[in-house]
Amino acid sequence: MRLLSHSYEWNNFSNFASLLSDKQVIRALQNTAFFAAVVVPTQTVIALVIAYVLSNQGVRGKKFFRLIYFLPTLTSSAALTMIFMFIFNLNGPVNSFLMSLGVLAEPINFLDDTSWTLKVIMAMNIWSTVPYFMTIYLASLVDLPASLYEAAEIDGANGFDKLRFITIPYLRPITTYVLLTGIIGTFQMFDQAYIFSGGTGGPANSTLTVSLLIFQYAFGQNNQMGYAAVLAIMLAIIIFIVTRIAEKLNGGNQL
């Protein structure tokens, strides 16, 4: 199917058959799965811990810290990507800082080294999404009865015990929402990889995601809109299966 020329041709499901032999698809799936497996649990845990700390009545300047932590959410994804590309540049602040501490003998090319490129995007994604999920957790913690914490303190519970046995179980439905939202967002990650690699998914396909690959097939030189549509269907099925598994594992039927 060629959308621009309005030409359509039945190919007997050859697009579906090509999925298993397409090395680009396999690499994109690997990158996307690794990205989601690291980013989703990391951002969930960090957001929960920060929300728990900021909900503590004994913390000074809570409103100030909430504002500071929420600032990344107010910045566009494209702007954040450009900022992180500058920070992790060969002559950027990260390399300069690590070299000044003696951690590095020479700078690391984070933007062109295939072992680092996707990890930089991961760090950026975690940093930009944690504030949003932290706010969701904070809004839920407002309704948590203080009497539960008081009863736990009488029984000798410390801060970690209260987090483990009171806060986390109470927030389980919210955690399910955070997990599902995070999974959907990471599997659909496109703009950051596109800007970071200039739309190529490079270097050496190290930043190639399924969404970026769909864009390449649909609007690239070959204009394979039919194959791109098959990839989109595959991605939708994968997201549905993974989110259902995560929901079941976390007891998400409480939502």
ZATI-537573 format. One line per 3 residues: number of its first residue (from 1); for each residue x, y, z of N, C-alpha, C, O. Coordinates in steps of 0.001 Angstrom, whole numbers. Last residue first. Layout:
BEGIN
NUM = X Y Z X Y Z X Y Z X Y Z | ...
This chain:
BEGIN
255 = -8426 -1173 40491 -8704 133 39895 -10159 218 39458 -10586 1245 38931 | -8004 -3735 41250 -8589 -2843 42256 -8971 -1499 41665 -9754 -760 42261 | -6696 -5167 39403 -8153 -5204 39309 -8821 -4342 40363 -10046 -4218 40387
252 = -3939 -5215 39730 -4548 -3988 39207 -6043 -4021 39100 -6644 -3009 38739 | -1934 -6774 40896 -3280 -6752 41465 -4080 -5557 41009 -4812 -4952 41792 | 420 -6932 39585 307 -5906 40635 -1071 -5845 41265 -1347 -4963 42078
249 = -28 -8903 37723 1030 -9111 38717 914 -8117 39876 1270 -8434 41011 | -2033 -7697 36159 -2333 -8902 36939 -1314 -9105 38047 -1675 -9437 39176 | -598 -5581 35005 -1790 -5312 35804 -2115 -6505 36693 -2440 -6329 37868
246 = 1376 -6911 33563 1771 -6029 34654 583 -5742 35578 746 -5669 36796 | -282 -8226 31684 564 -9001 32599 956 -8157 33809 880 -8622 34946 | -1386 -6020 30375 -2268 -6954 31080 -1480 -7802 32077 -1951 -8066 33183
243 = 914 -4897 29263 151 -4140 30267 -790 -5043 31051 -973 -4858 32255 | 1672 -6929 27454 2565 -6549 28560 1805 -5804 29651 2026 -6050 30836 | -559 -6986 25687 -162 -8183 26442 677 -7805 27659 434 -8294 28762
240 = -599 -4329 24670 -1771 -4895 25352 -1384 -6081 26230 -1821 -6179 27376 | 1921 -4158 23465 1582 -3269 24572 409 -3823 25368 420 -3791 26598 | 1590 -6116 21446 2618 -6281 22482 2295 -5417 23703 2383 -5883 24838
237 = -453 -4943 19925 -670 -6251 20559 328 -6465 21690 -38 -6939 22766 | 822 -2613 19036 -393 -2509 19847 -664 -3817 20589 -1060 -3798 21754 | 2885 -3713 17495 3211 -2928 18688 2003 -2816 19608 2141 -2912 20827
234 = 1391 -4908 15427 2232 -5730 16298 2551 -5002 17595 2498 -5595 18672 | 295 -2596 14296 -590 -3613 14881 188 -4496 15851 -281 -4798 16948 | 2644 -1395 13389 1822 -698 14379 860 -1669 15065 636 -1576 16271
231 = 3455 -3275 11482 4301 -3024 12649 3505 -2333 13766 3674 -2651 14943 | 1383 -2904 9658 1549 -4207 10315 2399 -4070 11571 2100 -4676 12600 | 1935 -304 8852 674 -583 9537 730 -1917 10270 192 -2050 11370
228 = 4353 -704 7542 4334 124 8749 3062 -117 9548 3095 -135 10778 | 3431 -2140 5359 4321 -2803 6316 4373 -2029 7626 4430 -2627 8700 | 1909 -93 4146 1296 -1350 4558 2125 -2077 5605 1600 -2567 6605
225 = 3788 1878 3526 2744 2164 4494 2076 891 5001 1716 812 6176 | 6641 2346 2620 5938 1074 2793 4864 1222 3882 5028 748 5006 | 8439 4234 1428 7021 4534 1627 6182 3260 1740 5164 3103 1066
222 = 11137 4305 904 10358 3214 316 8849 3418 452 8070 2848 -311 | 12018 6538 2349 12143 6528 890 11279 5455 240 10747 5662 -850 | 9551 6916 4975 10896 6904 4420 10872 6860 2905 9847 7109 2270
219 = 7132 6692 6178 7423 7973 5539 8852 8065 5004 9314 9142 4627 | 6973 4011 7042 5788 4692 6530 6141 5925 5714 5528 6184 4678 | 9511 3271 7934 8875 2505 6861 7711 3265 6227 7488 3175 5020
216 = 9929 5257 9898 10860 5097 8788 10234 4355 7618 10394 4746 6461 | 7799 4808 11682 7910 6086 10970 8807 5951 9751 8485 6472 8683 | 8517 2283 12609 7236 2471 11922 7269 3756 11096 6820 3780 9950
213 = 10895 2956 13910 10943 2091 12732 9652 2188 11926 9688 2176 10695 | 9899 4441 16029 10764 5100 15047 10846 4277 13772 10865 4832 12673 | 8516 2411 17353 7787 3576 16842 8603 4321 15788 8063 4775 14779
210 = 10628 701 18058 9577 227 17161 8816 1405 16549 8508 1393 15357 | 13851 2372 17869 12701 1834 18589 11626 1420 17580 11710 1752 16397 | 17279 2691 17803 16115 2377 16978 15015 1756 17835 15232 718 18461
207 = 19672 3218 18887 18539 3984 19421 17267 3724 18618 16289 4461 18745 | 21407 1589 17493 21405 1477 18952 20255 2246 19596 19893 1960 20737 | 21938 1464 14779 20600 1072 15256 20501 959 16778 19598 298 17291
204 = 24453 2701 14531 24338 1244 14401 23037 718 14993 23019 -336 15629 | 23608 5583 16496 24540 4857 15626 24339 3345 15676 24084 2781 16740 | 20385 5558 14736 21795 5237 14952 22326 5812 16252 21594 6445 17013
201 = 17944 6281 13886 18003 5200 14867 19421 4796 15205 19637 3796 15890 | 17539 8408 12191 18155 7200 11631 18101 6007 12589 18201 4858 12159 | 16673 10795 13246 15707 9977 12518 16252 8679 11980 15511 7910 11367
198 = 18691 11835 14763 18388 12492 13501 17453 11683 12621 17433 11853 11402 | 18968 10717 17217 19666 10064 16108 19458 10758 14774 19992 10316 13758 | 17500 12449 18851 18835 12020 19272 19634 11470 18089 20832 11726 17971
195 = 15038 12627 17562 15888 13814 17672 17332 13408 17966 18269 13963 17394 | 14172 9933 17813 14234 10594 16503 15187 11784 16546 16042 11933 15672 | 14163 9439 20531 15061 8657 19675 15235 9322 18318 16320 9282 17738
192 = 12171 11302 21262 13517 11403 21824 14531 10652 20961 15620 11157 20690 | 9885 10450 19825 10484 11759 19586 11906 11865 20093 12760 12454 19431 | 9245 7730 20754 9605 8074 19377 10426 9352 19287 11530 9350 18743
189 = 7846 5204 22642 8868 6249 22621 9368 6493 21193 9849 5580 20522 | 5990 3307 23198 5668 4238 22120 6730 5331 21959 6522 6285 21209 | 6997 2014 25369 6884 1249 24137 6566 2145 22937 6844 1781 21795
186 = 6768 4093 27259 8094 3626 26840 8029 2825 25540 8919 2948 24698 | 3939 4422 27518 4800 5524 27093 6151 5063 26580 6639 5578 25574 | 3104 1905 28432 2591 2434 27168 3507 3531 26627 3812 3568 25435
183 = 4528 1816 30867 4738 800 29830 4293 1319 28465 5010 1190 27473 | 3457 4033 32268 4881 3971 31938 5172 2978 30825 5974 3260 29935 | 794 3273 32549 1121 4488 31822 2586 4486 31379 2909 4885 30260
180 = 1157 978 34111 533 872 32796 855 2095 31946 1156 1968 30759 | 2373 2084 36417 3046 1060 35625 2477 983 34213 3225 929 33237 | 379 3839 37315 1706 4358 36963 2451 3365 36074 3085 3757 35094
177 = -1697 2026 37865 -1878 3072 36850 -530 3607 36373 -321 3806 35177 | -456 576 39908 -895 -101 38688 -1072 896 37555 -651 648 36425 | -177 2568 41794 1027 1991 41197 690 1241 39919 1458 1266 38957
174 = -2819 2887 42512 -2137 3987 41831 -874 3486 41149 -540 3929 40050 | -3294 415 43790 -4057 781 42571 -3397 1916 41786 -3409 1916 40555 | -1275 656 45921 -1198 -363 44875 -2045 -36 43641 -1552 -196 42524
171 = -1123 2302 48109 -983 2919 46792 -961 1904 45647 -656 2270 44512 | -1254 575 50261 -2328 1554 50077 -2316 2131 48663 -3368 2414 48090 | 1189 -844 50039 -104 -1528 49828 -1254 -560 49576 -2135 -844 48765
168 = 2987 1431 50500 2987 674 49243 1687 -104 49032 1120 -36 47941 | 2274 2340 53169 2208 3198 51987 2086 2397 50694 1192 2649 49886 | 2507 -18 54875 1331 860 54839 1223 1594 53499 221 1485 52792
165 = 4814 -1515 54637 3591 -2198 55070 2331 -1329 55025 1217 -1843 55125 | 6852 224 53605 6658 -1131 53082 5278 -1705 53396 4642 -2309 52531 | 6677 2602 55054 6634 2628 53599 6263 1254 53038 5459 1146 52112
162 = 6949 1645 57633 5705 2316 57266 5557 2376 55746 4458 2220 55214 | 9557 640 57494 8439 -266 57776 7108 354 57362 6244 -326 56809 | 11011 2988 57094 10991 1974 56036 9828 1001 56234 9189 586 55268
159 = 10569 4332 59546 10120 4911 58286 10029 3894 57162 9090 3923 56366 | 9540 1769 61951 10359 2894 61494 9841 3386 60144 8811 2921 59656 | 7262 758 64498 7660 747 63086 8510 1976 62767 8240 3076 63248
156 = 6201 423 67040 7650 433 66872 8133 413 65435 9291 86 65175 | 3568 752 67474 4042 -634 67420 5537 -728 67150 6083 -1826 67042 | 3406 3472 67174 3188 2906 68520 3707 1474 68586 4218 1035 69615
153 = 3710 3610 64438 4756 4152 65299 4628 3617 66722 5628 3345 67386 | 1275 2546 63602 2509 1831 63285 3659 2301 64167 4487 1498 64596 | -477 4516 64441 -585 3177 65022 677 2368 64784 1106 1600 65645
150 = 397 6577 62760 488 6728 64218 410 5380 64910 1148 5125 65861 | -256 5585 60255 1144 5814 60587 1326 5916 62110 2296 5398 62665 | -3026 5558 60561 -2315 4315 60238 -835 4443 60581 -235 3519 61130
147 = -3731 8182 60947 -3859 7267 62081 -3141 5943 61830 -2700 5284 62771 | -3699 9454 58559 -2508 9604 59401 -2532 8644 60579 -1488 8324 61148 | -4943 7912 55669 -5211 8295 57069 -3929 8348 57900 -3166 7383 57931
144 = -4365 9319 52559 -3958 8222 53433 -4140 8639 54889 -3547 9631 55313 | -4870 11443 50945 -6035 10746 51497 -5663 9591 52419 -6542 8951 52997 | -2371 12183 50101 -3146 13148 50888 -4309 12455 51592 -4686 12833 52701
141 = -1455 10258 48404 -1024 10183 49801 -1769 11169 50695 -1793 11004 51915 | -2382 11086 45938 -3013 9935 46577 -2666 9844 48060 -3483 9407 48871 | -697 13195 45346 -2138 13450 45421 -2868 12306 46112 -3866 12531 46798
138 = 1734 11802 45247 1494 12807 46293 11 13088 46462 -482 13206 47583 | 1391 10257 42929 1531 9604 44235 1243 10580 45374 585 10224 46351 | 1305 12333 41063 171 11416 41195 212 10717 42547 -808 10600 43227
135 = 3849 13408 41394 2679 14229 41686 1433 13370 41869 602 13650 42733 | 5408 11286 40466 5531 11720 41858 4315 12537 42270 3805 12374 43379 | 4777 11297 37786 4288 10187 38602 4397 10509 40093 3574 10057 40890
132 = 6089 13725 37119 4663 13526 36838 4085 12427 37722 3031 12602 38333 | 8796 13308 37889 7974 14349 38526 6476 14161 38318 5683 14407 39227 | 9610 11104 36130 9471 10921 37582 8616 12015 38232 7770 11688 39065
129 = 10059 11999 33539 8761 11396 33868 8537 11210 35361 7393 11163 35813 | 12634 13019 33308 11509 13851 32863 10148 13296 33261 9174 14047 33316 | 14336 11027 34210 14394 12346 34844 13170 13185 34503 12717 13979 35327
126 = 13719 8976 32395 13441 8811 33826 13369 10168 34508 12454 10431 35289 | 14649 10114 30005 13246 9747 30148 12857 9604 31609 11788 10058 32018 | 17397 10411 30515 16581 11578 30215 15109 11274 30436 14390 12098 31000
123 = 18133 7738 30837 18324 8691 31933 17456 9925 31743 16854 10425 32694 | 17519 6799 28234 16859 6248 29430 16936 7227 30590 15933 7512 31244 | 19323 8197 26698 17892 8447 26496 17092 7913 27680 16096 8516 28080
120 = 21636 6976 27663 21455 8423 27843 19979 8784 27685 19448 9586 28453 | 21256 4381 26786 21262 4641 28228 21095 6130 28528 20484 6500 29531 | 21582 4592 24060 20244 4295 24574 20150 4576 26070 19092 4962 26568
117 = 24424 5228 24035 23396 6089 23451 22004 5848 24036 21330 6788 24456 | 26330 3395 24990 25850 4467 25864 24633 5215 25333 23879 5785 26121 | 27197 1649 23129 26949 1096 24460 26377 2136 25417 25981 1800 26533
114 = 27739 3154 20894 26531 2330 20898 26213 1732 22263 25072 1348 22520 | 28694 6419 20969 29091 5107 21459 27836 4250 21631 26963 4588 22430 | 27727 8903 20410 28085 8047 19273 28535 6653 19687 28737 5792 18831
111 = 27207 10223 22753 26250 10391 21666 26535 9477 20480 25667 9293 19626 | 29330 9811 24508 28025 9263 24841 27061 9269 23656 26189 8405 23568 | 32356 9314 24426 31491 9838 23371 30087 9247 23553 29700 8312 22853
108 = 34094 10287 27290 33315 9244 26626 32407 9897 25596 31767 10912 25870 | 37439 11639 27735 35985 11748 27662 35337 10590 26910 35939 9992 26019 | 39871 9954 29779 39514 10662 28555 37995 10667 28429 37332 9781 28967
105 = 39836 9037 32318 41115 9529 31807 40896 10326 30529 41643 11258 30232 | 37430 9548 34864 37736 9259 33466 39095 9822 33096 39462 10926 33499 | 37690 10257 37520 36980 9015 37200 37291 8572 35774 37403 7377 35498
102 = 38720 12646 38268 39675 11574 38020 39008 10245 37705 39680 9216 37629 | 37116 14782 38458 37186 13915 39637 38200 12792 39474 38503 12074 40427 | 37332 15785 35927 37867 16593 37018 37981 15786 38310 38834 16066 39152
99 = 35950 13837 34510 37395 13950 34315 38037 14775 35422 39169 14497 35820 | 33351 14358 35334 33961 13061 35642 35469 13095 35477 36189 12444 36233 | 33012 16987 34304 32902 16720 35738 33601 15412 36116 34348 15359 37093
96 = 33285 16610 31556 34183 17538 32261 34191 17252 33754 35242 17270 34393 | 31180 14844 31014 32564 14423 30797 33542 15307 31561 34510 14817 32143 | 29051 16601 31745 29221 15287 32379 30653 14801 32232 31275 14392 33212
93 = 29243 18963 30120 29453 19024 31572 29703 17672 32228 30486 17590 33174 | 30932 18080 26955 29861 18557 27810 30177 18493 29293 31246 18026 29687 | 32393 17195 24850 32981 18268 25655 31969 18862 26626 32117 20000 27071
90 = 30619 15267 23932 32015 14889 24176 32733 15919 25041 33576 15566 25865 | 27483 15658 25718 28372 15853 24583 29802 15484 24957 30152 15399 26134 | 25623 15581 27671 26423 14365 27463 27308 14460 26226 27820 13449 25745
87 = 24480 18141 27470 25088 17708 28736 26027 16525 28529 27098 16463 29134 | 23452 18120 24858 24521 19059 25218 25249 18587 26476 26478 18626 26544 | 21539 16161 25123 22582 15975 24114 23747 16921 24368 24900 16569 24121
84 = 19927 17353 27024 20711 16175 27412 21803 15875 26382 22875 15388 26741 | 18826 19423 25447 19593 19734 26664 20485 18563 27044 21662 18749 27353 | 17464 17992 23495 18570 18863 23103 19457 19208 24298 20680 19276 24178
81 = 15539 16764 25129 16481 15955 24356 17692 16777 23944 18824 16304 24036 | 14121 18961 26097 14873 18122 27027 15916 17282 26296 17035 17108 26779 | 12922 19821 23721 13886 20682 24403 14744 19879 25374 15953 20093 25462
78 = 11233 17633 23206 12266 18016 22234 13346 18871 22883 14536 18679 22633 | 9504 17657 25385 10401 16524 25190 11533 16863 24236 12667 16429 24436 | 9241 20774 27162 8904 19879 26056 9950 18786 25902 11120 18965 26242
75 = 8740 21138 30653 9591 21351 29483 9240 20344 28396 8971 19180 28694 | 7332 20392 32829 6851 21576 32126 7644 21864 30850 7265 22730 30061 | 8743 18343 33937 7489 18004 33275 6967 19171 32449 6240 18967 31477
72 = 10873 19595 35257 11117 18879 33990 9855 18545 33221 9877 18470 31993 | 9519 20700 37661 9924 21542 36527 10195 20767 35230 9782 21236 34170 | 9096 19140 39865 8076 19107 38819 8491 19879 37566 7870 19721 36515
69 = 11149 19637 41633 11060 18305 41039 10094 18270 39858 10258 17456 38949 | 10517 22276 42342 11774 21986 41657 11686 20642 40939 12094 20518 39784 | 8064 21924 43669 8146 22772 42479 9385 22442 41668 9317 22338 40443
66 = 8830 20322 45798 7828 19823 44849 7881 20612 43556 7758 20045 42470 | 10567 22054 47123 11107 20853 46492 10121 20260 45489 10529 19751 44445 | 8679 23966 48006 9793 24362 47135 10339 23146 46387 10547 23195 45175
63 = 7040 22463 49652 6473 23094 48460 7565 23492 47471 7396 23370 46257 | 8814 21719 51721 8212 20715 50850 7685 21332 49552 7875 20769 48474 | 10440 22934 53690 10465 23404 52305 9868 22428 51330 10360 22307 50208
60 = 11138 20072 55736 11063 21523 55546 11142 21881 54069 11827 21214 53294 | 9334 17324 56868 10257 17823 55844 10057 19323 55647 8938 19784 55419 | 7419 16299 58540 8629 16851 59149 9620 17426 58163 10649 17966 58570
57 = 5403 15144 57091 5140 16460 57690 6395 17105 58267 6434 18319 58465 | 5996 13621 54050 6310 13623 55480 6155 15032 56046 6724 15989 55521 | 5820 13813 51400 4548 13793 52124 4741 13808 53634 3792 13983 54398
54 = 8387 13568 50507 7800 14905 50482 6445 14969 51171 5967 16056 51495 | 8717 10774 50776 9552 11700 51559 8899 13078 51640 8858 13688 52709 | 6839 9843 48922 6735 9449 50331 7525 10402 51225 7061 10790 52297
51 = 7834 10917 46570 6503 11317 47042 6335 10997 48520 5760 11782 49275 | 10259 9520 46410 10267 10983 46545 8927 11481 47072 8885 12368 47924 | 9270 6870 46145 10129 7235 47279 10125 8748 47495 10003 9213 48628
48 = 7801 7015 43727 7152 6623 44978 7959 7070 46194 7398 7588 47159 | 9770 7725 41881 8619 8606 42091 7929 8296 43409 7518 9207 44129 | 11465 5473 42046 11965 6800 42417 10811 7749 42715 10861 8498 43691
45 = 9722 3441 41114 10310 3378 42464 10764 4758 42919 10484 5168 44045 | 9125 4348 38510 8062 4081 39469 8600 4109 40899 8005 4725 41784 | 11558 4516 37217 10802 5744 37420 9684 5556 38437 9329 6495 39150
42 = 12240 1738 37296 13090 2756 37915 12304 4022 38206 12369 4550 39316 | 10261 351 35850 10413 127 37295 11230 1199 37990 10957 1540 39141 | 10665 1789 33246 9384 1704 33958 9559 1419 35451 9045 2186 36265
39 = 13408 1542 32379 12809 2837 32695 11568 2703 33573 11432 3435 34553 | 13956 -1207 31919 14773 -409 32838 14029 828 33310 14018 1133 34503 | 12023 -2157 30178 12363 -2965 31352 13171 -2184 32379 13087 -2462 33576
36 = 12052 -259 28096 10890 -341 28988 11232 -1081 30281 10786 -686 31358 | 14590 -830 26953 14248 520 27397 13110 474 28414 13194 1097 29472 | 14250 -3488 26209 15276 -3125 27195 14987 -1757 27796 15124 -1555 29002
33 = 12221 -3157 24286 11992 -3992 25467 12992 -3662 26575 12618 -3567 27745 | 13513 -1517 22404 12302 -1046 23066 12040 -1831 24342 11680 -1252 25366 | 15668 -3153 21568 15911 -1836 22161 14710 -1358 22966 14864 -854 24079
30 = 14222 -5363 20547 15202 -5533 21627 15454 -4209 22345 15454 -4150 23574 | 12751 -4163 18496 12054 -4815 19614 12986 -4988 20809 12579 -4782 21952 | 14825 -3360 16813 13939 -2356 17403 13182 -2927 18603 12998 -2241 19608
27 = 15851 -5848 16067 16690 -4908 16824 15834 -3847 17501 16095 -3477 18646 | 13634 -6882 14688 14170 -7590 15860 15011 -6651 16713 14901 -6655 17939 | 13397 -5026 12612 12297 -5202 13572 12806 -5858 14852 12456 -5443 15957
24 = 15790 -5441 11264 15490 -4127 11805 14402 -4218 12882 14486 -3569 13925 | 15565 -8005 10313 16532 -7751 11382 16307 -6387 12033 16600 -6202 13214 | 12865 -9828 9517 13357 -8453 9402 14274 -8145 10585 13814 -8036 11721
21 = 11638 -12212 9886 12952 -12230 9231 13572 -10841 9088 14688 -10708 8588 | 9208 -11701 11036 10124 -12596 11739 11525 -12591 11143 12492 -12929 11825 | 7889 -10043 9173 8242 -9539 10497 9327 -10378 11158 10252 -9841 11767
18 = 7024 -11246 6882 8337 -10588 6849 8797 -10120 8224 9978 -9830 8415 | 4468 -12074 7377 5512 -13095 7291 6902 -12477 7355 7847 -13109 7828 | 3137 -9640 7182 3187 -10326 8471 4288 -11371 8489 4968 -11540 9501
15 = 3486 -9169 4452 4026 -8218 5431 4138 -8850 6803 5118 -8628 7515 | 2070 -11161 3207 3532 -11247 3174 4181 -10273 4149 5292 -10511 4621 | -676 -11456 2932 -100 -11427 4281 1430 -11537 4294 2011 -11963 5292
12 = -1134 -11080 134 -1303 -12384 792 -560 -12475 2132 104 -13473 2413 | -1096 -8554 -902 154 -9313 -936 88 -10611 -146 1120 -11182 206 | -2907 -6317 -2904 -2993 -7403 -1928 -1761 -8297 -2037 -1415 -8748 -3128
9 = -2273 -2891 -3212 -2069 -4211 -3814 -2084 -5275 -2724 -1364 -5160 -1733 | -2935 450 -4106 -3079 -629 -3138 -2943 -1966 -3862 -3435 -2140 -4977 | -2182 3879 -4308 -2141 2571 -4952 -2131 1481 -3895 -1405 1574 -2905
6 = -1886 6589 -3691 -3216 5968 -3623 -3263 4647 -4389 -4261 4333 -5038 | 515 7772 -3374 94 7528 -4757 -1286 6893 -4844 -1804 6678 -5939 | 636 7872 -595 731 9111 -1363 243 8932 -2800 -369 9835 -3371
3 = 442 5185 285 -568 6173 652 -550 7388 -262 -1605 7881 -660 | 640 2137 -951 1367 3399 -1046 364 4524 -871 -456 4788 -1750 | 852 -1195 0 0 0 0 887 1244 0 1772 1387 843
